[in-house]
């Protein structure tokens, strides 16, 4: 029987940190602390970076943007996000994001209580609380972890992102 959840607090900069697909990821709440109900991670993405196209088969993924901006692509939808924005990416829909080239993006990512294990399995312990040096991700390792956690990497983001569609304006026709 797992131990019941216990209250705790983390100071800024506290939490287990990983270098994951070129990002700094700090675990704020792991499944082991939340009875596997959720995981909360803080992501720092480099300016101009893009996540690989991927799909979470069993969990939704939610972002709350703290700093920076990005375009988030989910299925056929494209969202421009900035500080204070929230975006929900439902399970089963391929998605990816591209950070604005002018500044890094910092966000909180909410998922189920196993995502942090996927991050640890694909990444490596951070050597510093800073973005990692540029490197090529180990895609075989990511594929193996993806099978275990049902997160499938579909490939790199499109080389040339299409611009987000402008909102449709409702046209009213006079009788």
C-alpha positions in Angstrom: 0.0 0.0 0.0 1.5 3.4 -1.0 2.2 6.0 1.7 -0.5 8.7 1.8 0.3 12.0 0.2 2.1 14.4 2.6 2.2 18.2 2.5 5.5 19.8 1.4 6.7 23.1 -0.1 9.6 23.7 -2.5 11.6 26.9 -2.8 12.3 28.5 -6.2 14.9 26.4 -7.9 14.1 23.3 -5.8 13.0 20.0 -7.3 14.6 17.2 -9.2 16.0 18.6 -12.5 16.6 16.9 -15.8 17.9 17.9 -19.2 15.3 16.6 -21.6 15.2 17.2 -25.4 17.3 20.3 -25.0 15.2 21.7 -22.1 15.6 22.1 -18.4 12.8 20.3 -16.6 12.3 20.6 -12.8 9.9 18.3 -11.1 7.7 20.2 -8.7 5.2 17.4 -7.9 5.8 13.8 -8.9 3.3 11.0 -9.1 4.8 9.5 -6.0 3.8 12.6 -4.0 0.3 12.9 -5.5 -1.0 9.3 -5.3 -0.2 9.2 -9.1 -3.1 11.7 -9.7 -0.9 14.4 -11.4 2.7 15.6 -12.1 3.7 19.2 -12.2 6.9 20.1 -14.0 8.5 23.5 -14.7 10.0 23.6 -18.2 12.5 26.1 -19.5 12.8 25.9 -23.3 15.5 27.7 -25.3 14.6 30.6 -27.6 13.7 29.3 -31.0 13.6 25.7 -30.0 10.8 23.2 -31.0 9.6 20.1 -29.4 9.4 16.9 -31.5 6.0 16.0 -32.9 4.5 13.6 -30.3 1.3 12.1 -28.9 0.4 11.2 -25.4 -1.9 8.1 -25.8 -3.2 8.0 -22.2 -3.0 11.5 -20.7 -3.9 15.1 -21.4 -1.1 17.7 -21.2 -1.7 21.2 -20.0 0.7 24.2 -20.2 0.6 27.5 -18.3 3.0 30.0 -19.7 5.0 32.0 -17.2 7.6 33.7 -19.4 8.2 33.9 -23.2 6.0 32.9 -26.0 5.4 30.1 -28.5 3.2 28.6 -31.2 1.5 25.4 -30.0 0.3 23.0 -32.7 -2.3 20.4 -31.8 -3.9 18.5 -34.6 -5.1 21.1 -37.0 -5.2 23.9 -34.3 -2.5 26.5 -33.8 -2.4 28.7 -30.7 -0.1 31.6 -30.0 0.7 31.6 -26.3 2.3 34.3 -24.0 2.7 34.8 -20.3 -0.6 34.0 -18.6 -1.8 31.8 -21.4 -3.2 28.3 -20.7 -3.4 25.5 -23.4 -4.9 22.0 -23.1 -3.6 19.3 -25.4 -6.0 16.3 -25.2 -4.6 12.8 -25.3 -4.5 11.0 -28.6 -3.9 14.2 -30.7 -0.4 14.7 -32.1 1.1 18.0 -31.0 4.3 20.1 -30.8 5.4 23.7 -30.1 7.9 26.2 -31.3 9.3 28.8 -28.9 9.7 32.4 -30.1 13.2 33.2 -31.3 13.6 36.3 -29.1 13.5 34.7 -25.6 13.3 31.4 -23.8 10.0 30.2 -22.6 9.2 29.1 -19.0 6.0 27.2 -18.3 4.3 24.8 -15.9 3.2 21.5 -17.4 0.5 19.5 -15.8 0.1 15.8 -16.7 -0.7 12.5 -15.0 1.5 11.2 -12.3 3.9 9.3 -14.6 5.2 11.9 -17.0 8.1 12.9 -14.8 9.3 9.2 -15.1 9.2 9.5 -18.9 11.3 12.7 -18.6 13.8 10.9 -16.4 13.9 7.9 -18.7 14.5 10.0 -21.9 16.7 12.7 -20.3 19.5 12.9 -17.9 20.0 14.5 -14.5 20.8 18.2 -15.0 24.4 19.1 -14.3 23.3 22.6 -13.4 20.1 24.6 -13.1 20.6 25.9 -16.6 19.7 25.0 -20.1 21.8 22.0 -21.3 24.4 22.3 -24.0 23.0 21.6 -27.5 22.9 17.9 -28.2 21.1 15.4 -30.4 18.4 13.5 -28.4 18.8 9.7 -28.1 15.7 8.7 -30.2 16.1 5.0 -29.4 16.0 5.7 -25.7 13.0 8.0 -26.3 11.2 5.3 -28.3 11.8 2.7 -25.5 10.6 5.0 -22.8 7.6 6.0 -25.0 6.5 2.3 -25.2 6.6 2.1 -21.4 4.7 5.4 -20.8 2.6 5.4 -24.0 4.1 8.7 -25.3 5.1 8.3 -29.0 7.6 10.6 -30.7 6.4 11.0 -34.3 9.4 12.9 -35.6 10.8 16.4 -35.7 8.6 19.4 -35.9 7.8 20.6 -39.5 10.8 22.6 -40.8 8.6 25.5 -41.9 5.7 26.1 -39.6 2.6 27.5 -41.1 1.4 30.8 -39.6 -1.5 30.6 -37.2 -4.8 31.3 -38.8 -6.4 34.6 -37.9 -9.7 34.3 -36.1 -12.7 34.1 -38.5 -14.9 37.1 -38.5 -18.7 36.6 -38.6 -20.2 38.3 -41.6 -23.7 39.6 -41.2 -25.6 40.1 -44.4 -28.3 42.7 -44.5 -31.8 41.5 -45.7 
